Amino acid sequence: MKMKKEYIVLAAVIAALCLVLILRKSDRTHYRLPEIKTAAAEEITRLVISRADSSLTLERHGGLWKIAPYGYPADTSQVNGMLKAVAGFTLTALASEAGNYAPYELDGEKRLGVEAFAGDRSALKVSIGKPASTYSHTFVLLEDDPRIYQARENLRTEFDKDIARLRDKVVLTVDKAYVTGIAFISGKDSLALRRASGASGAMQPAAGDTAAPAPNPSWRAADGTAADEQAVDRMIDQLAMLRCDSFIEGKAKSDFTRPIFTIRIEGSETVSLSIFEKGEGASYPAVSSGSDYPFYLAEWAAKQFMKKPEELMK
């Protein structure tokens, strides 16, 4: 009889515990995350990034992205990061329903607005706050929804960029395989070098042949004097994808007329870089055939090009 009572008490305890668990589970807040349908990266044609006091627009023109309304070419890698973030935008959790936006940097002063368009359709419109403590999520607000959510990835690093950071800083490109000549001009001093293969001179492709010049060529001046191949080839490598430090605002290329040093490269096309007298800053103003805008080169970068003729000869 005593054993039977113990079983009854044990069953009652188990039943009470089950009831507590059921009630606790039923008290939990249940919610469903909004379903977000954005667009594939290749479908996005326009991005608008807005702050409390300004905004900038990126527009796709064929295969290129430009910063409107200025028409500046945008840095492809920076834009691709934004497109990837839009296409993969995913909510992971509801962070707050309290309506207190300041702790999440979603108040008017600090929040960052992003809207992506696929043609005329708005594919995504979101306000971005600060990253979560893990830095792998970001606090966001959706349009017409006062609740704060967490979205996947650190979106702040992808979109919190101004025009200066988004501009494409590549100001000159050179197809190294087809370079046949290079000239250095500094005031009255100049040096012209031609690429040659052996003693027979430059190897010219036959009509209709697009093959590059023969490997391991030599560089020679007009009088046949051999140049320092490694020094010349190293300079061409540096010019092959030349990036500037920044662009010169408020001036045009036509404002720069008296270079202190010019490099002209002949190949599949003729390209040039001209460097001008340095002002009070630490950078040299410059222009190139590869950019519509004047720009600055860091002092160390400019000096690696401004070589005296004797430094390039054996």
Backbone bond lengths (Angstrom), bond angles and torsions (degrees), N, CA, C in turn:
res aa  C-N    CA-C-N  psi(-1)  N-CA   C-N-CA  omega(-1)  CA-C   N-CA-C  phi
1 M - - - 1.476 - - 1.532 110.72 -
2 K 1.332 113.85 -42.56 1.458 118.99 179.00 1.529 111.01 -63.34
3 M 1.347 116.16 -39.51 1.472 121.38 178.90 1.521 110.37 -63.57
4 K 1.331 116.44 -38.42 1.461 120.57 -179.86 1.525 111.04 -64.67
5 K 1.336 116.82 -39.79 1.460 120.11 178.40 1.521 111.24 -64.16
6 E 1.359 115.72 -39.22 1.471 119.29 179.10 1.516 111.44 -62.59
7 Y 1.333 116.77 -39.89 1.463 120.13 177.41 1.524 111.60 -63.60
8 I 1.330 115.84 -39.34 1.463 120.20 179.57 1.532 110.17 -64.46
9 V 1.354 116.57 -44.19 1.471 120.45 178.84 1.520 110.75 -62.60
10 L 1.355 116.77 -43.03 1.470 120.70 -179.90 1.526 110.93 -62.83
11 A 1.322 116.65 -41.12 1.463 120.75 178.60 1.520 110.96 -64.32
12 A 1.346 116.00 -38.55 1.464 119.65 179.19 1.519 111.09 -65.84
13 V 1.348 117.09 -39.37 1.471 120.92 178.77 1.523 110.47 -64.22
14 I 1.336 115.62 -45.00 1.471 119.83 179.56 1.521 110.26 -61.74
15 A 1.324 117.06 -42.30 1.459 120.57 179.59 1.526 110.84 -63.32
16 A 1.357 116.28 -39.98 1.470 119.94 179.40 1.524 111.03 -64.58
17 L 1.340 115.98 -42.01 1.467 119.88 178.74 1.525 111.49 -63.49
18 C 1.311 116.95 -42.13 1.468 120.97 177.74 1.514 111.14 -61.66
19 L 1.353 115.51 -39.99 1.465 119.49 179.40 1.533 111.02 -64.71
20 V 1.347 116.05 -40.95 1.474 120.26 178.30 1.518 110.73 -61.43
21 L 1.333 116.46 -44.49 1.465 120.63 179.80 1.519 111.65 -63.44
22 I 1.327 115.81 -41.12 1.476 119.65 -179.62 1.518 110.75 -64.73
23 L 1.365 115.26 -44.54 1.459 119.41 -179.02 1.526 111.05 -66.03
24 R 1.348 115.91 -39.46 1.465 119.08 179.74 1.534 110.08 -64.98
25 K 1.311 116.48 -40.03 1.470 120.53 179.38 1.520 110.92 -65.73
26 S 1.333 116.19 -38.18 1.468 119.37 -178.02 1.513 112.00 -72.65
27 D 1.379 116.58 -21.09 1.458 119.69 179.57 1.525 112.82 -80.14
28 R 1.336 117.93 -12.90 1.455 120.52 -178.20 1.525 110.76 -66.45
29 T 1.332 114.43 147.75 1.454 119.43 178.66 1.519 109.39 -80.99
30 H 1.297 116.77 123.58 1.458 122.16 178.25 1.521 108.63 -106.56
31 Y 1.325 115.59 138.43 1.459 119.66 178.43 1.517 108.54 -148.52
32 R 1.281 114.93 159.65 1.463 121.58 176.41 1.511 108.12 -117.98
33 L 1.321 116.76 126.68 1.460 120.99 179.57 1.524 109.89 -68.21
34 P 1.333 117.15 141.65 1.471 119.62 177.12 1.529 110.55 -59.37
35 E 1.301 115.11 143.75 1.463 120.23 177.40 1.525 109.06 -86.42
36 I 1.318 116.19 121.82 1.464 122.12 -176.12 1.526 109.43 -104.72
37 K 1.316 116.02 123.01 1.464 121.37 175.30 1.525 108.12 -115.96
38 T 1.311 116.51 104.76 1.456 120.35 -178.39 1.526 109.66 -95.67
39 A 1.305 117.89 -128.30 1.465 122.62 178.98 1.508 108.23 -153.04
40 A 1.314 116.22 156.51 1.464 120.54 175.65 1.524 109.48 -67.35
41 A 1.315 115.68 152.86 1.467 120.33 -176.71 1.515 111.89 -55.19
42 E 1.331 117.18 -41.11 1.467 119.99 -177.24 1.529 112.96 -72.49
43 E 1.331 117.84 -13.43 1.466 121.04 178.57 1.531 112.91 -87.49
44 I 1.322 116.55 -17.94 1.467 120.55 -175.49 1.525 109.68 -75.62
45 T 1.320 116.34 130.09 1.468 121.62 -176.24 1.524 113.29 -116.21
46 R 1.329 116.52 -14.53 1.474 118.63 -177.78 1.516 109.92 -153.65
47 L 1.331 115.67 141.12 1.462 122.33 175.85 1.520 108.56 -128.25
48 V 1.323 116.99 131.97 1.457 122.19 177.53 1.528 107.95 -119.85
49 I 1.333 116.15 122.09 1.459 122.54 179.26 1.521 107.92 -114.48
50 S 1.318 117.12 119.94 1.468 120.40 -174.31 1.521 111.18 -123.51
51 R 1.328 113.52 146.67 1.464 122.59 174.14 1.522 108.19 -122.12
52 A 1.324 116.43 -177.61 1.463 120.21 -176.88 1.518 111.49 -59.99
53 D 1.343 117.84 -34.15 1.455 120.41 -173.37 1.528 114.14 -123.60
54 S 1.335 117.76 6.75 1.466 118.92 -178.00 1.523 110.70 -161.45
55 S 1.323 115.08 169.60 1.465 120.19 175.18 1.521 108.53 -154.99
56 L 1.320 116.13 158.41 1.458 120.82 173.62 1.521 108.29 -138.97
57 T 1.330 114.85 153.44 1.453 121.51 -175.96 1.519 110.31 -125.77
58 L 1.314 115.78 133.71 1.458 122.55 174.08 1.517 108.09 -110.89
59 E 1.335 117.03 131.21 1.463 121.05 -177.36 1.522 109.98 -127.09
60 R 1.331 114.77 140.60 1.455 120.47 177.23 1.529 109.76 -85.20
61 H 1.329 116.32 128.68 1.464 122.58 175.22 1.518 107.07 -124.04
62 G 1.329 115.53 96.89 1.456 119.05 -174.36 1.525 108.78 65.24
63 G 1.317 115.97 -123.78 1.455 119.60 178.70 1.514 113.54 -94.04
64 L 1.336 117.54 6.10 1.460 121.55 -177.32 1.519 111.19 -114.26
65 W 1.329 115.50 152.28 1.461 121.86 174.45 1.521 108.94 -111.62
66 K 1.328 115.86 136.98 1.459 120.97 -179.56 1.526 110.40 -129.16
67 I 1.328 114.27 153.25 1.460 120.80 178.78 1.519 107.85 -91.44
68 A 1.328 116.82 115.05 1.462 121.91 -179.05 1.533 109.40 -87.51
69 P 1.339 117.29 150.98 1.475 127.73 -0.41 1.522 113.42 -91.48
70 Y 1.335 117.34 10.20 1.462 121.22 -171.29 1.527 113.04 -77.90
71 G 1.327 116.52 -24.66 1.453 119.76 -177.39 1.511 113.80 81.38
72 Y 1.364 117.65 11.03 1.464 120.14 179.34 1.534 109.48 -65.88
73 P 1.328 118.94 135.31 1.473 120.27 172.05 1.533 109.56 -63.62
74 A 1.323 115.73 137.66 1.465 120.84 179.88 1.521 109.74 -97.51
75 D 1.331 115.50 152.58 1.451 121.89 179.13 1.535 109.28 -68.32
76 T 1.323 116.67 118.66 1.468 121.46 -174.57 1.522 112.00 -59.65
77 S 1.323 117.88 -43.11 1.462 119.96 -177.20 1.526 111.48 -65.29
78 Q 1.344 116.88 -37.09 1.467 120.18 178.56 1.525 110.61 -66.17
79 V 1.331 116.62 -44.30 1.462 120.39 -179.51 1.526 110.42 -66.56
80 N 1.317 117.46 -40.76 1.469 120.06 179.89 1.521 111.33 -60.34
81 G 1.338 116.90 -35.88 1.458 119.69 176.19 1.519 111.73 -63.25
82 M 1.334 116.95 -39.29 1.465 120.95 177.48 1.530 111.04 -66.88
83 L 1.329 116.94 -44.15 1.462 120.82 -179.60 1.526 111.15 -61.42
84 K 1.314 116.11 -41.23 1.461 120.54 177.98 1.522 110.73 -62.90
85 A 1.341 116.42 -40.19 1.463 120.64 -179.71 1.526 111.19 -66.17
86 V 1.331 117.44 -39.51 1.469 121.11 178.63 1.523 110.30 -67.04
87 A 1.330 116.41 -48.49 1.468 120.17 -177.41 1.528 111.91 -63.15
88 G 1.337 116.92 -32.88 1.459 120.37 -177.89 1.509 114.33 -100.35
89 F 1.345 117.49 14.69 1.466 120.75 -176.79 1.527 110.33 -59.16
90 T 1.346 115.47 123.10 1.465 121.05 -176.05 1.520 109.81 -141.77
91 L 1.329 116.84 129.02 1.467 121.52 173.28 1.522 109.05 -83.14
92 T 1.345 115.99 139.98 1.464 120.08 -178.55 1.521 113.63 -116.44
93 A 1.350 117.93 -22.95 1.464 119.50 -177.92 1.517 110.31 -165.11
94 L 1.338 115.01 157.92 1.459 121.91 170.39 1.520 107.13 -88.59
95 A 1.332 117.11 122.33 1.464 120.98 -175.23 1.513 112.99 -93.63
96 S 1.353 118.49 -38.28 1.461 120.04 -175.90 1.521 110.40 -163.28
97 E 1.338 114.09 144.96 1.463 120.54 173.13 1.529 110.36 -119.26
98 A 1.329 117.16 10.21 1.465 121.11 -172.16 1.515 113.11 -77.28
99 G 1.338 117.87 -18.85 1.461 120.32 -179.08 1.510 114.17 79.65
100 N 1.330 117.90 13.00 1.464 122.35 177.85 1.534 107.55 -98.80
101 Y 1.334 116.47 100.94 1.464 120.32 -169.62 1.527 114.12 -91.31
102 A 1.316 118.01 -22.69 1.471 120.93 -174.29 1.529 113.24 -58.57
103 P 1.343 120.25 -44.27 1.476 118.56 -179.22 1.526 113.95 -61.85
104 Y 1.315 116.65 -20.60 1.475 121.10 -179.80 1.530 111.81 -99.93
105 E 1.338 116.47 5.66 1.471 122.86 -176.61 1.530 111.10 55.73
106 L 1.319 114.21 41.02 1.454 121.54 176.19 1.527 111.25 -113.15
107 D 1.346 115.62 14.17 1.456 119.10 174.69 1.526 108.73 -80.03
108 G 1.308 117.32 173.97 1.459 122.02 -170.99 1.509 115.29 -59.28
109 E 1.334 118.18 -32.90 1.460 120.94 -174.90 1.516 112.89 -78.08
110 K 1.310 117.95 -35.70 1.467 120.28 -170.09 1.531 114.20 -106.64
111 R 1.310 117.34 -19.21 1.459 116.52 -174.90 1.527 111.43 -72.77
112 L 1.308 114.16 153.58 1.458 122.82 -177.02 1.522 107.73 -116.94
113 G 1.331 116.24 124.29 1.454 120.22 179.30 1.521 111.34 -94.65
114 V 1.313 116.37 136.98 1.468 121.69 177.92 1.527 108.58 -133.11
115 E 1.327 115.24 128.17 1.470 120.15 173.46 1.521 108.59 -131.89
116 A 1.326 115.07 129.17 1.465 121.80 -179.93 1.524 108.92 -113.41
117 F 1.333 115.70 137.43 1.458 121.37 -178.84 1.524 110.13 -118.24
118 A 1.310 115.29 140.18 1.458 122.24 169.77 1.525 105.65 -112.30
119 G 1.314 116.68 95.22 1.460 120.06 -169.86 1.515 108.62 69.27
120 D 1.336 116.57 -126.49 1.460 120.56 178.85 1.528 112.56 -90.56
121 R 1.312 116.51 -6.04 1.468 120.55 -176.17 1.525 110.77 -88.50
122 S 1.335 115.67 133.04 1.456 120.79 174.04 1.526 108.22 -78.48
123 A 1.337 116.15 109.57 1.461 121.00 -175.87 1.525 112.55 -84.58
124 L 1.333 117.01 -26.01 1.458 121.03 179.30 1.515 109.03 -161.13
125 K 1.329 116.51 133.19 1.455 121.94 173.85 1.516 107.51 -135.31
126 V 1.328 116.39 116.87 1.454 120.52 -171.92 1.521 109.46 -147.98
127 S 1.344 116.09 148.96 1.465 122.23 172.05 1.521 107.84 -104.21
128 I 1.328 115.45 132.02 1.459 121.05 -174.48 1.526 109.48 -107.79
129 G 1.328 115.68 131.03 1.453 121.61 176.94 1.513 111.00 -105.99
130 K 1.311 116.87 -145.75 1.459 120.30 -177.16 1.527 110.33 -85.45
131 P 1.334 117.29 160.74 1.462 119.70 174.54 1.523 110.54 -67.83
132 A 1.319 116.69 153.12 1.460 121.31 172.68 1.526 108.99 -70.50
133 S 1.317 116.87 171.65 1.473 120.95 -175.30 1.520 112.55 -62.02
134 T 1.317 117.16 -24.52 1.466 120.35 179.22 1.525 112.30 -80.80
135 Y 1.334 117.45 -14.29 1.462 124.69 -176.03 1.530 112.81 62.02
136 S 1.321 116.35 13.46 1.466 119.79 174.84 1.525 110.98 -112.32
137 H 1.338 116.54 5.25 1.457 123.10 175.75 1.529 108.56 -139.42
138 T 1.333 115.47 161.67 1.464 121.16 -179.06 1.521 109.10 -135.54
139 F 1.338 116.38 142.00 1.458 120.58 175.52 1.526 109.01 -80.39
140 V 1.342 116.54 132.04 1.463 120.77 -175.20 1.523 110.58 -138.56
141 L 1.330 114.28 158.83 1.471 123.37 171.04 1.512 108.20 -120.29
142 L 1.307 116.41 136.34 1.454 121.13 173.89 1.519 109.63 -92.37
143 E 1.311 115.97 159.45 1.461 120.77 178.29 1.531 110.09 -63.21
144 D 1.331 116.73 134.26 1.462 123.76 177.48 1.532 112.96 59.76
145 D 1.331 117.24 29.68 1.464 121.47 177.43 1.528 106.98 -138.55
146 P 1.338 118.48 114.80 1.472 120.53 -175.58 1.521 114.08 -77.09
147 R 1.324 118.18 -9.17 1.457 121.37 -177.19 1.527 111.05 -78.38
148 I 1.339 115.00 150.37 1.461 121.51 179.15 1.522 108.59 -101.09
149 Y 1.322 115.65 129.89 1.458 121.79 -179.75 1.524 110.54 -116.85
150 Q 1.322 114.06 164.31 1.461 120.09 167.77 1.522 108.18 -102.62
151 A 1.337 115.31 134.03 1.462 120.82 175.68 1.522 108.83 -114.04
152 R 1.299 115.36 152.65 1.455 121.01 -179.33 1.527 111.39 -68.06
153 E 1.312 117.42 146.54 1.465 126.81 177.48 1.547 111.39 77.67
154 N 1.317 113.96 161.88 1.465 121.51 175.65 1.526 107.86 -88.62
155 L 1.321 116.27 89.19 1.461 121.47 -174.57 1.520 112.00 -72.12
156 R 1.309 117.16 -23.19 1.467 120.05 -178.28 1.534 110.83 -61.63
157 T 1.318 116.56 -40.78 1.465 119.32 -178.19 1.524 111.78 -67.51
158 E 1.323 117.84 -27.99 1.462 120.39 -179.03 1.522 112.38 -78.04
159 F 1.336 117.82 -36.20 1.462 120.28 -169.86 1.531 114.91 -109.46
160 D 1.313 118.61 -15.98 1.461 120.36 -176.72 1.529 109.75 -82.71
161 K 1.332 116.34 73.10 1.465 122.80 -175.96 1.517 109.41 -139.14
162 D 1.345 114.91 143.08 1.453 119.30 178.74 1.528 110.23 -99.83
163 I 1.328 116.07 -177.92 1.469 120.54 -176.36 1.522 111.20 -60.28
164 A 1.342 117.18 -41.53 1.458 119.98 -177.72 1.518 111.70 -59.30
165 R 1.332 117.28 -39.20 1.464 120.26 -179.72 1.517 112.05 -76.53
166 L 1.324 117.21 -28.34 1.463 120.00 -175.47 1.531 113.42 -86.15
167 R 1.321 117.62 -15.57 1.465 118.89 -179.63 1.525 111.01 -68.10
168 D 1.318 115.29 142.66 1.462 121.39 176.65 1.525 108.24 -73.36
169 K 1.322 117.25 116.23 1.458 121.33 -175.22 1.530 113.09 -93.41
170 V 1.315 117.80 8.46 1.465 119.74 173.05 1.525 107.82 -77.43
171 V 1.329 116.80 116.60 1.466 121.17 -174.42 1.525 113.00 -111.74
172 L 1.323 117.33 -4.94 1.463 119.84 178.01 1.522 108.96 -160.71
173 T 1.320 115.94 135.40 1.460 121.31 173.40 1.522 108.91 -127.19
174 V 1.308 115.92 144.97 1.460 122.35 -178.80 1.519 108.46 -133.98
175 D 1.331 116.66 129.69 1.457 121.67 173.97 1.525 107.05 -82.30
176 K 1.334 115.92 95.85 1.462 120.74 -170.86 1.529 113.37 -59.00
177 A 1.327 117.22 -34.79 1.460 120.28 -174.59 1.519 112.88 -65.64
178 Y 1.335 117.02 -22.06 1.462 120.33 -174.76 1.520 113.55 -108.48
179 V 1.325 117.60 7.82 1.462 119.97 179.93 1.533 109.46 -70.11
180 T 1.324 115.89 126.55 1.466 120.97 179.76 1.522 112.82 -116.71
181 G 1.319 118.06 -16.81 1.456 120.18 -178.92 1.511 110.97 -156.06
182 I 1.333 115.62 152.47 1.453 120.94 177.57 1.525 108.46 -146.58
183 A 1.320 116.57 136.41 1.471 121.62 -178.17 1.519 109.17 -125.91
184 F 1.339 115.31 141.65 1.460 122.81 178.65 1.527 107.54 -119.93
185 I 1.320 116.64 126.74 1.465 121.13 -176.98 1.519 108.50 -127.49
186 S 1.350 116.07 121.67 1.456 121.96 178.73 1.520 108.04 -136.20
187 G 1.335 116.96 100.49 1.458 120.69 -176.50 1.516 110.01 60.83
188 K 1.322 117.19 -122.37 1.462 121.41 179.44 1.521 111.96 -89.01
189 D 1.335 117.14 -8.89 1.463 120.36 179.56 1.520 110.03 -89.55
190 S 1.310 116.87 140.89 1.464 121.19 177.71 1.521 109.39 -151.25
191 L 1.298 115.60 154.40 1.455 122.60 177.21 1.518 108.03 -143.79
192 A 1.338 115.80 125.04 1.462 121.19 177.43 1.515 108.40 -115.19
193 L 1.330 116.06 128.66 1.455 121.68 179.92 1.523 109.40 -119.97
194 R 1.344 114.78 144.53 1.459 120.68 176.90 1.524 108.45 -119.25
195 R 1.306 114.24 145.38 1.460 120.09 177.46 1.524 108.29 -87.62
196 A 1.327 116.51 130.81 1.461 120.24 -178.51 1.515 109.78 -134.23
197 S 1.351 116.06 158.39 1.454 121.70 175.19 1.515 107.14 -117.07
198 G 1.309 116.91 107.52 1.450 120.51 -178.82 1.513 110.72 69.03
199 A 1.322 116.65 -158.50 1.457 121.56 -175.78 1.513 112.72 -85.61
200 S 1.315 117.33 -7.77 1.460 119.89 -174.49 1.514 113.35 -85.53
201 G 1.334 117.29 -2.59 1.455 120.28 178.12 1.506 112.03 96.80
202 A 1.347 115.71 -169.43 1.462 120.66 -174.99 1.513 110.67 -65.99
203 M 1.320 115.85 140.90 1.453 122.20 177.28 1.520 108.47 -86.04
204 Q 1.325 117.44 112.65 1.452 122.01 -179.15 1.521 109.78 -98.89
205 P 1.339 119.32 133.28 1.459 120.13 178.46 1.516 110.96 -67.28
206 A 1.314 115.81 149.05 1.464 120.62 178.13 1.508 109.60 -68.46
207 A 1.344 115.99 164.48 1.467 120.90 -179.17 1.514 110.08 -57.02
208 G 1.320 115.26 128.51 1.463 120.55 179.69 1.511 113.46 82.06
209 D 1.335 117.70 -5.89 1.466 121.53 -179.54 1.519 109.46 -93.36
210 T 1.338 116.88 125.19 1.464 120.64 -178.48 1.518 111.35 -102.56
211 A 1.338 117.11 14.72 1.461 119.47 -178.69 1.515 110.10 -62.72
212 A 1.327 115.99 146.79 1.455 121.36 179.33 1.520 109.98 -73.64
213 P 1.350 117.87 162.29 1.456 120.29 175.87 1.526 111.16 -56.42
214 A 1.329 116.32 157.06 1.458 121.22 -178.01 1.520 110.20 -59.86
215 P 1.350 118.27 149.00 1.464 120.66 -179.81 1.520 111.85 -68.28
216 N 1.352 114.09 163.52 1.458 122.14 177.82 1.532 113.57 53.35
217 P 1.309 117.75 50.47 1.466 118.73 178.18 1.517 110.35 -77.63
218 S 1.321 117.09 169.66 1.452 121.61 173.84 1.516 108.51 -111.94
219 W 1.329 116.03 157.86 1.458 122.04 178.01 1.531 108.61 -110.85
220 R 1.330 115.88 130.69 1.462 120.01 -177.89 1.525 109.93 -137.01
221 A 1.350 114.04 147.90 1.457 120.51 173.51 1.524 109.20 -78.02
222 A 1.342 115.88 175.41 1.467 120.11 -176.79 1.521 112.39 -60.55
223 D 1.337 117.86 -29.90 1.464 120.67 -179.42 1.522 112.59 -87.45
224 G 1.338 116.67 6.55 1.461 120.54 177.73 1.505 114.75 91.22
225 T 1.332 117.60 -4.41 1.458 120.51 179.90 1.537 110.34 -65.78
226 A 1.322 115.00 134.03 1.463 119.21 -177.85 1.526 110.94 -76.12
227 A 1.316 115.71 139.69 1.464 121.84 176.11 1.520 109.81 -97.18
228 D 1.313 115.57 168.51 1.462 121.57 176.96 1.534 107.80 -76.97
229 E 1.340 115.45 101.65 1.469 119.83 -174.82 1.520 112.69 -57.15
230 Q 1.318 116.38 -44.58 1.462 119.61 -176.85 1.523 111.31 -63.48
231 A 1.323 117.13 -40.57 1.462 120.61 -179.34 1.529 110.88 -65.62
232 V 1.344 116.31 -43.14 1.467 120.08 -179.21 1.522 110.44 -67.98
233 D 1.335 116.77 -46.20 1.467 119.75 -179.30 1.523 111.33 -64.45
234 R 1.330 116.72 -35.77 1.466 119.91 177.95 1.527 110.80 -64.14
235 M 1.329 116.89 -38.78 1.460 120.10 178.92 1.529 110.99 -67.08
236 I 1.335 117.16 -40.20 1.466 120.20 177.95 1.529 110.16 -64.07
237 D 1.338 116.59 -39.30 1.471 119.79 175.83 1.522 111.01 -59.06
238 Q 1.320 117.19 -40.84 1.463 121.34 -179.09 1.528 111.76 -68.67
239 L 1.335 115.93 -29.47 1.465 120.44 179.85 1.525 112.73 -85.99
240 A 1.328 117.33 -14.45 1.465 120.94 -172.33 1.527 112.53 -59.57
241 M 1.324 116.92 -35.06 1.461 121.69 178.06 1.523 107.27 -143.78
242 L 1.322 115.79 71.06 1.467 121.79 -173.12 1.520 110.71 -79.70
243 R 1.325 115.23 126.80 1.460 121.69 177.54 1.525 108.92 -111.65
244 C 1.319 115.88 141.69 1.457 120.49 177.86 1.522 110.36 -92.11
245 D 1.320 115.76 166.94 1.464 120.99 174.47 1.523 110.86 -75.21
246 S 1.327 115.42 -46.68 1.467 121.79 -179.63 1.519 108.01 -165.78
247 F 1.328 115.37 170.53 1.458 120.77 179.36 1.525 109.86 -98.99
248 I 1.332 115.32 153.44 1.466 120.92 -179.34 1.518 108.47 -90.29
249 E 1.304 116.79 113.98 1.457 121.68 -177.07 1.531 110.69 -79.82
250 G 1.317 116.63 145.04 1.456 122.07 173.75 1.505 115.08 78.78
251 K 1.332 118.52 7.98 1.465 121.30 178.56 1.528 110.01 -133.59
252 A 1.333 115.24 154.73 1.463 122.39 177.87 1.521 109.61 -110.84
253 K 1.318 116.75 165.01 1.461 120.36 178.35 1.529 111.28 -58.45
254 S 1.333 115.90 -34.56 1.465 119.94 -177.84 1.529 112.52 -65.96
255 D 1.325 117.46 -15.09 1.463 120.29 178.27 1.530 111.86 -76.09
256 F 1.331 118.05 -10.39 1.458 122.08 -177.34 1.526 109.00 -113.00
257 T 1.326 116.83 111.94 1.469 120.71 -169.34 1.520 114.65 -125.30
258 R 1.312 120.00 -16.33 1.468 121.07 -174.67 1.532 110.00 -125.48
259 P 1.320 117.04 80.82 1.464 119.59 -179.16 1.527 111.62 -69.75
260 I 1.321 115.18 150.34 1.465 119.75 174.38 1.529 110.34 -92.00
261 F 1.332 116.29 -14.73 1.466 119.52 178.76 1.529 109.07 -158.29
262 T 1.323 116.06 136.49 1.468 121.44 179.28 1.525 109.45 -135.00
263 I 1.319 115.00 137.34 1.468 121.78 172.54 1.527 107.48 -117.04
264 R 1.340 115.27 129.47 1.462 120.22 177.41 1.525 108.29 -121.88
265 I 1.328 116.99 127.55 1.457 122.09 -176.36 1.526 109.61 -116.85
266 E 1.316 116.33 129.71 1.461 122.20 177.45 1.524 109.54 -104.59
267 G 1.309 115.52 137.40 1.455 120.43 178.74 1.511 109.81 -170.92
268 S 1.330 116.66 -132.68 1.461 119.64 175.17 1.523 110.15 -62.15
269 E 1.316 116.63 -23.66 1.460 124.16 169.29 1.533 107.71 -151.97
270 T 1.316 116.24 160.60 1.463 120.01 178.86 1.519 109.39 -93.94
271 V 1.324 116.32 125.68 1.461 121.63 -179.51 1.521 108.75 -126.16
272 S 1.329 115.99 161.39 1.461 118.96 -176.93 1.520 111.48 -148.61
273 L 1.327 113.80 156.14 1.456 123.08 174.39 1.522 107.42 -133.94
274 S 1.337 117.26 127.94 1.459 122.18 177.66 1.524 109.47 -121.26
275 I 1.341 115.26 132.47 1.463 122.22 -177.58 1.522 108.43 -114.28
276 F 1.337 116.59 139.87 1.465 121.79 -173.99 1.526 111.00 -117.09
277 E 1.308 114.73 166.22 1.462 121.28 -177.28 1.525 110.56 -56.23
278 K 1.309 115.02 136.42 1.459 120.65 -179.16 1.519 110.19 -77.30
279 G 1.328 116.30 140.14 1.450 121.41 176.51 1.521 110.85 -88.08
280 E 1.309 116.21 -140.33 1.458 120.74 -178.21 1.520 112.34 -78.07
281 G 1.325 116.83 -21.87 1.456 119.91 -178.39 1.518 112.28 -76.83
282 A 1.340 114.58 -177.06 1.459 120.52 -177.58 1.522 112.12 -94.60
283 S 1.321 118.47 4.13 1.456 121.76 -176.17 1.526 111.00 -117.89
284 Y 1.317 115.31 156.60 1.454 121.97 178.45 1.531 110.02 -99.70
285 P 1.341 118.30 130.63 1.469 119.97 171.60 1.530 109.15 -66.90
286 A 1.328 116.57 147.56 1.460 120.26 -179.37 1.522 109.64 -155.51
287 V 1.329 115.53 160.68 1.456 122.86 171.82 1.517 107.06 -136.28
288 S 1.332 115.40 157.93 1.461 119.53 177.97 1.513 109.38 -145.60
289 S 1.316 114.89 162.96 1.468 120.21 177.51 1.522 111.26 -72.17
290 G 1.333 117.21 -13.78 1.461 120.74 -177.54 1.510 114.72 -92.65
291 S 1.332 118.34 -0.64 1.464 120.90 -178.64 1.522 109.88 -137.74
292 D 1.308 116.04 142.29 1.467 121.37 177.19 1.517 112.22 -82.71
293 Y 1.336 117.59 -1.99 1.458 120.34 -171.91 1.534 110.38 -128.18
294 P 1.335 118.02 142.46 1.465 120.08 173.98 1.522 109.93 -69.71
295 F 1.334 115.69 154.89 1.461 119.09 -173.91 1.525 109.96 -149.51
296 Y 1.334 114.75 173.65 1.457 121.81 177.08 1.526 110.39 -108.18
297 L 1.338 115.54 138.10 1.455 122.08 168.69 1.520 108.33 -109.32
298 A 1.318 116.59 137.53 1.460 119.69 175.24 1.524 109.39 -59.99
299 E 1.319 115.83 151.90 1.468 120.80 -176.07 1.525 111.63 -55.71
300 W 1.329 117.08 -44.40 1.473 119.90 -178.39 1.525 110.85 -64.61
301 A 1.351 116.69 -35.33 1.459 120.22 -179.47 1.521 110.92 -70.58
302 A 1.331 116.84 -42.34 1.464 120.02 179.95 1.526 110.73 -65.09
303 K 1.321 116.56 -40.42 1.455 119.31 -175.95 1.522 113.01 -70.35
304 Q 1.316 117.61 -22.73 1.458 118.59 177.56 1.534 111.95 -71.87
305 F 1.341 116.76 -16.84 1.466 120.62 176.57 1.526 112.51 -96.70
306 M 1.317 117.19 -30.18 1.471 120.24 -173.75 1.528 110.64 -82.74
307 K 1.320 115.79 72.34 1.450 122.71 -179.02 1.520 111.36 -94.58
308 K 1.333 116.81 145.93 1.448 121.67 171.98 1.536 108.68 -76.82
309 P 1.352 117.90 149.28 1.473 120.29 -178.41 1.518 113.43 -50.12
310 E 1.332 117.11 -41.77 1.463 119.66 -176.72 1.522 112.79 -66.91
311 E 1.353 116.55 -21.96 1.470 118.86 178.66 1.515 112.11 -74.65
312 L 1.340 117.27 -16.20 1.457 120.99 -178.18 1.531 112.82 -103.75
313 M 1.297 116.16 -3.46 1.463 119.61 179.89 1.527 110.16 -102.40
314 K 1.325 115.65 151.96 1.465 120.04 178.36 1.520 109.16 -69.90
